[in-house]
Amino acid sequence: MTRLSITVDHGAITRNVERLQEHAPTAQVMAVVKADAYGHGLVESGAAAREGGATWLGVAQPDEALALRAAGDTGRLLCWLYGPELPARGLIRAGVDLSASSLEVLDTIVAAARMSGEVARVHVAIDTGLSREGVRPEALPALIDAALAADDAVVVVGAWSHLAWADRPGDPTIDRQAAVFRDALAVIEARGIALEVRHLANSAATLTRPDLHFDLVRPGIAVYGLPPVPDADGGDWGLTPAMRVTASLALVKDVPAGEGVSYGHEYTTPRDTRLGLVTAGYSDGIFRSAGGGRGPVAIGGRRHVIAGRVCMDQVVLDLGPDATERPGDEVVLIGADGPSAREWAEAAGTIDYEIVCRFGGLKEKHPA
């Protein structure tokens, strides 16, 4: 019996991309499938996103891009996170678009393109205020000039940046970054470059800032059905969570009032009750910080929380004195019939991105 079962509805991913395209009808959609598609499965999620209309896929690491190509994906694909050591030649031969955020990275791309005898497709990454990847605006002209000087090896097809606080609609950083991005586009276009795609909008901006859609939007977390911002209409933007995480009850037993539960006896039974043992713990992705009556689960539609500390491979639930749950019953940690990833994030003091990435990373360890 596996301790934890993680299943993914890839049909939900397809439908989510369709909904996101409806929110950005004037732009193409790049589905971001980095980090094993946020724990949902790189290759399968990429294929599902393509079915939903994603004309682009986005990944951070070169091995992710090459894995998609090896699996048969032939559509537009952008890879962006690396230093000058990137395996540019293999990526160029695989038809992967590459991001350049420094002269050093551009030099590597140019050299690899000349060695392979092919022209590399480059997107210039611009640091508009996140202070992460991207060339600073004052260094942009030199980078563009270097790309133009190597026009036998590279063609600049795109320009992009990433927003720091789009998940807080109305924050002034959004408009400030958008202004810097537009100024950078003007610098690029003034040098005679006709960009194929300009892209700035992440999931939140895709849903809330149509003025920032440009030619391409880059939703990530929303592809997997987790809204990055509240929906004023209460419909979660038409998105459906794709991941379901379950365990099972291994033991149910009666205990009297006043019994300490789990390490440190941080929880004491307030009455005669029934306890349920779930054979999954922090080694299975359950956050230790979600103990103490915070981590939510559901059994047969009834909600419970973790009593006491989360252990390495087990947690205890106070099922109540009238509990009807039995050993073998399914325990839902995340799913339409149980808690959401966001509820777990609130319980653990983190974000739902981390919740699905952590559980999704266990798919091989505990296959469904």
Secondary structure by P-SEA (a helix, b strand, c coil): cccbbbbbaaaaaaaaaaaaaaacccbbbbbbbccccccccaaaaaaaaaaacccbbbbccaaaaaaaaaaccccbbbbcccccccaaaaaaaabbbbbbccaaaaaaaaaaaaaacbbbbbbbbbccccccccccccaaaaaaaaaaaacccccccccccccccccccccaaaaaaaaaaaaaaaaaaaaccccccccccccccccccccccccbbbbcccccccccccccccccccccccbbbbbbbcbbbbbccccccccccccccccbbbbbbbccccccccccccccccbbbbcccccccccccccccccccccccccccccccbbbccccccccaaaaaaaacccaaaaaaaaaaacccccc
